[in-house]
Amino acid sequence: MNKLIKSAKPGRFYFFKYLLFLGIVFSVNLWLRKSAPVTYANLLNYNQLYFDRDKIHIKNFHLAGNFLVMDFEGSRLERVTNNFKVFSGKELLYEEQTSGKVIKFIPPKAGINRIGVVINGSTDTVFINVDYGMDGLSSPTGSNRIPLYEVTTHALIEEGPLYGFKDWAIDYWGEDTVQYTKEAKQILNDSAKIVNADNSLERILKIARFILFRTAGKEGMPSEELSHMHPLQQLNYVEAGKSKLWCGNFSSIFSFFASTAGLPVRIVSCGLSEGRYATGIHVFCEVFIKEEQSWVYVDLTSRNLLVRYNRKWLNVIDIQRLLGYPVQDSSFKAWHYEKDSLYETPFYEVAALAEYYFHPNAVFTFYYGDFIKIMNPGNLFQRAEKFFYARPYYAVYSDNSRFANNDFYLRLFTNYLLVFVLLFGLFKIAKVWFHR
């Protein structure tokens, strides 16, 4: 009997340690999920947010003796053979037909040269500058003379994972969306007057005008039930006078119609709801213009969209930076909706809402395309998928960010550790049970 009691005590002790460890893992995981929302995010830089990985860019380059070795990436390289042409001015220096993505050539051997690399006849020429300094043109007597040069470029050199617009394009899913999409396509044709020949910019303007016309005078605090509706239902509900709408509703409605019209759209939010710089949250959209290979700003709440500086269409980070300069530049323009029409006007005249939110300490959140699907699981299997989901839900950007991706990986680690500890405990219980 005494032996039985003695053997039971260590079992209780180990069981207590197991429960304590399980409690600690569960508490850390719960805290990360509830109190540290940034653990669902990637911290990205400007190029990762705005340079599409399908565009031709330099993966890396290095010097090998007097050879310059360049490795390229981009969708135009996804073919059996690639044609590379290297020019110095109009002079063809080097040409190669290869199945790979790497070229190796010797630049001109004097002065400063602007080198252009044309790949598969693309108009997106990659330019580099090669500068032979005085040190590179001289060498000690008797030594092997190897020209030295400096290479600089304004082309993107990949320094982290890049994303394609398909990673960001919001995905409206579910059985109800199939029916609503058919209805939305009919509305786009009949009411928004979109035709197949319209380019991306024309489609954006027509969709924006259609939505703003139907919701004019209905801006304000939305009813609680509005956010639970499909975007097309939201528009009908607001137009029927049953609710007001604000930034989140504008973004949902616009993104659904734009996606239906074949435009990749992503949802972006800005602001902080707590902490030192409490400004609340503002939600808007960015649309990927395939013709320009760039993201552009669309904010129906402020009735501003397609902001540009001279001929360059601007994304939200571009706008934030330009707003930091208190200048009234008429080249800084936006399409603005007023009195049932859209017209271009200097942005500083209509930028009040953007100036309020896009301050130097602003934190921007860019939601990945599957965010809505992952956040609204429809069954037990999808809930389990959400728990084990190994990708971030959104990306965070700030010029003064103190975030780190370590939080994201820590939450994932505690997810899997929690399941492992639970399974280990069940295994031990089953082992004891069958050995009775």
N, C-alpha and C positions, 0 to 999 in steps of 0.2 A: 504493500500500500504506500509506504514511504517513498519507494522508488518511483511509483506512478506520479505522486505529487511533485517530486523533484523534477521529473521529466516534463511535467506540464508547465512549470514556471518559465523555463526558457522559451517554450512555445508562445506563451502569453507575451513575453518580453519582445520577441521578434514580431509578433502580430501588432503590438503597440508601435514599434518602430516603423513597420510598414504603413500603418494608418497615418502616422505623423508625416512620413515622407510623402505619401499620397496627398495629404492635406496641404503641404507646402507647395507641391507642384501645381495642384488645383488652384490655390490662392494666387500664385504668381501668374498662371495662365489667365485666370479671371481678371486680375488687375490689368494685365496687358491688353485684354480685350475691351475692358470697360473704361479704364482711366488713361490709356495711352493709344488713342486712335491712330497715331502716326505709325503704329506697328502694322498697319494695313497698307503702308505706302512705300514706294520707292522714292528716294531723293535723286532727282535727275537734273542734269545741266541743260543749258539752252539748246545745244545741238541735239541732244537726245529727244527733246520735246519737238523740235522744229525741222530737223534735217531728216528727210525721208530716206530710209535705208536703201530704197530702190534706185535713188539717184547715184550716179557714178561718183565715187570719192576715193581718196587714198587710204588704204588700210594701214600701210606703213611704208617707209623707205629707209635706205641706209646706203652708205658709201662702201664700195668694195674696191680698194685701190683707187684708180682713176675712173671707175665705173659708178654710175648712179643706178641703183636697183630700186624699182618702184612696184608695189603690190596694190592692185585696185580691187574694189568691190562695187556692186550695183547690179540691178536687174538686167541691164543691157549686156552684161557679161555672161548671162546664163544661156550660152549657146555652144555649139560644137567647136567652132573656131572664133577667135576674136582678132580683129584687125587693129593694130596700134600704129599710129603715125605721129612722129615727134617732129615739131617744127621749131625753128629759130627765126622769128619773123615769118617770111614767106618761104624760107628755105627748108626743104625736107631733109632732116638730119638722119632719120632712122625710121624704118618700117618693118613690122613683123606680123606674120599671120601665125597665131598660136592657139592651142586649145586651153592654155593656162591664162592666168590673170597677172603675170609678172613680166616686166620688161627690164632689160639691162642695156644701157647705152653710155657712151662717153659724150658729155656736153661739149660745146665749143670751148676752146682752150685759152681764151683771153677776155678780160673785161667783165662787164655785167650783161648777162643774156636773159631775155624773157623767153622761156620755153613753153610751148603749147603742146599738149598731148590730146589727140583726137582718137576716140575709141569707137569703132564700128560706125563711123560717119556721124556720130552724135553731135548736136549743136552745143552740148554742154562740154566745151573744151576745158581741160584741167590745165591751169597755168602755174608755173613755178618760176622762181628767179634763181639763177645760178651766178654767183659772184666769185671770181678768182681774185683773191687779195694778193698783195705784194709778196706775202710770205709763201704763197702757193706757187709763185712764178720763179722762185729762187731756191736753190738747195746747195748744201756744202759740196766742195770739190770732191769728186770721187764717189759720191753717194748716188744711189738710184734716184733719178729725178721723177717724182710722182706729184703731179699737179694737185694742189689742195684747193678746195672751193667751199663756199657756204651756200646752202640751199634754204630758201624761204618760200612760203606759198600762202595765199589766202584761201585755197581750197581746203575742205574739211579733211583732217587726218583723224581717223577713228581712234578714240581714246576711251571707249566704253560701248556697251551694247546700244545699237540704234533700233528704231522702231519704224514699221511701215504704217501708212494711214489706216490700214485694215485693223491694226491692233487697237486703234482709238475709236474707230467708227462705231457709234452706239448701235447696239443690237436690240431691236424690239422683237420679242419672241412670244410664243404662246398661240393657242388656237384662236383667241379673240383677235389677235393682230392680223391674221390672214384675212378675216372679213373686213376689219377696219382699213387694211391696206387697199383693198379693192375700192372701198368707198372714197378713200383719200385720193387715189389716182383719178377717180372721176371728178372730184372737186378740183384737183390741180388742172385738169383739162378744161372744165367748164367755167370755173370761177376765177382761178389764178391765171388762166389763159396761157399755160405753159405748152410749148410745142417742141417737137423733137429737135428742131434746129437751134433751140436756145442753148447758149453756153452756160457755164457754171454761174458766172456773175449775173447773167440775166435771170436765171432761175431763182437765185437768192433774192434779188430785188422783187420779183413777182410774188414769191411766197411771203416775204416780209410785209409787203403792201397788203396782201390779202388778209393776213392774220391781224395786222394793226387796224385795218378798216373794220373788221368784224368785231373787234374788242374795244374800239374807241370809247372812251368815257367809262370804262369798266375796271380801271386800275384800282387796286386797293387790297386790303386784307382778305385773302381767300377763305372760304368756308373749310371746315376740317375735312369734310368728305371729298373735296376736290382733288386732293393729292393722291387719293386711292383709286382714282379713275384713270382709264386709258387716255392718252393725250387728245384723241379725237372726241372722246366723251367730254373732256374738260372744255374744249372749245364750244361744243354745243350747249353745255351746261351754263357757261358764262354768257354766251350769246342770248340764251333764254332768260337772262336776268336773275338766275338763281344763285350766283356767287360773283364776287370780284376775283381778280387774278393778279399775281405778282411775279417776281423774277423766275422762280422755279417753274411756274405754270407756263410762262412765256417760253422758257427754254425747252420744256417737254414738248409743247405743241409745235414749235418751230423745228426742233430736231426730228420729230416724227414725219412731218411733211417734207422736210428737206431730204431725209433718208429715203422716203418713198419716191422722191424725184431723182434719186440716184446720186445724191451728194453725200460724201462722208462727213459726218458731223460728230464733234465730241462736246461733252458737257464740261464746263470749267466753273469753279467757284473761287471766290476771293473773300478774304476777311477773317477775323478771329472772333469767336464767341466768348472767349474768356481770356484772362491774363492782362498784361499791362496795356496792350493796344486793342481794347475791345471795340470793334466796329460793326459787329454783326456779320452776316453772310450774304453775299450777293452772287447770283448764279446767272450765267450767260453761255454763249456757244462760240465755238470756232468751227469754220467750215474749210475743208481741204479743197483748194482750187486745183484740179488736175492739170489744167492748161498752164498754170503758173508754178505748179509743184510747191505750193505754199499754203499755210493756214491763215485765214482771215477772221477778223473779229465781227461778231454779230450779237448785239444786245438790244432786244426789242423793248425791254423795260425802259431804257433811256431813249428808245426810238432811233438809235444810231447803229449803223452797220457799214461794212466795207470802208474802213478808214484807210487812208493812204497818205504817203508823203511823196510828193511829186508822182512818179509812176510806180512806186513800190507799195504793194498792199501790206498792211501791218497786222501782226498778231498782237495778242494782249500784252506780252512782255515788251515788244517794241513801243507800244502806246504808253505803257507805264514809264519807260525810260524817257521818251520825248516829253511827257507831261512834267518831268522833273526840271525842264528848262522853261522858265516863265516867259516864253516869247509868243507873240501873236503872229504866227507865220501862216499866211494864206495858202501856202503849199501843203499844209497839214489839214487834209479835208476828210469829211465823212458824208455819207448819204444819211439824211435825216428825214423823218416822217413828221409832217405837220399839215393840218387842214386837208386830210385825205390825199396827200401827194408826197412823193419822195423827191428830194432835191439835194444836190451837193452844196455843202456850206463849210466854211472854215471850222475845224473841229473845236477850237477854243471857245466858240460861241455856244456850243451845245454839250460841252464836256463836263458839266457839273457833277454828274453821278460818277463818272470815271475818275475825276480828280479826288472825289471823296474816298473811294475804295483803293485806287491804285497808288497809294503813298509808298515811300521808300521801304517801309517795314512790312509791306503787304506779303501775305502768304497765299500762293495760288495752288489750287488742287485740280489736277487733270484726271478725269475718270476714264478708265479703260472701257473698251466697248462692251465687255461682258459684265460690267458692274451691276446693271439692273437685274440680269438673270441670276447672278450669284447671290445678290442681296435678297431675292424673293424666291426662296426654294418652295417648290410646289408639293413635295412629298418627302418621305423619310430618307430616301436615297439621295435626293438633292441636298438635304440638310447635312448628311454625312459628307457629301462632296464639298460643301461649303466649309466644313470643319477642317478637312484635309487639303483644301485648296492651297497650292504652293506658289501661286502667282500673287503679286500685289493687286489690290483692288483699284488703286489710284496712285498717281505720282504727285509729289510735292515740289514746288519751286519757290525759292525766296532768295533775294540778294543778301539777306542777313540771316539765313537759316542756321539754326542750331540743331537741326535734326540729323539723324544718322540712320543708315540702313541696318545697323546692328539690331535695332529694336524689332524690325520686321523678321529677321532671321531668328531672334530669340523667341518670338511668339510661335513661329513654326516649330522650333525645337521643343517648346513646352507642350505644343499640341500632340506631337508624336510621342514625347516622353510620357504624357498623361495616359495615352492609350496603352503604351507598353507596360506601365506600372499596373494598370487595371487588369490587363491580360495576364500579367505575371501573378497577381493576386488570385485571380480566378483559377489559374493553373495550380497554384498551391492548395487552394481550397478543394479542388477536384481530386488532387493527389491524396490528400488526407481522407477525403470521403471514401474513395475506392480502396483505401488500405485499412478501413475499419473492419 
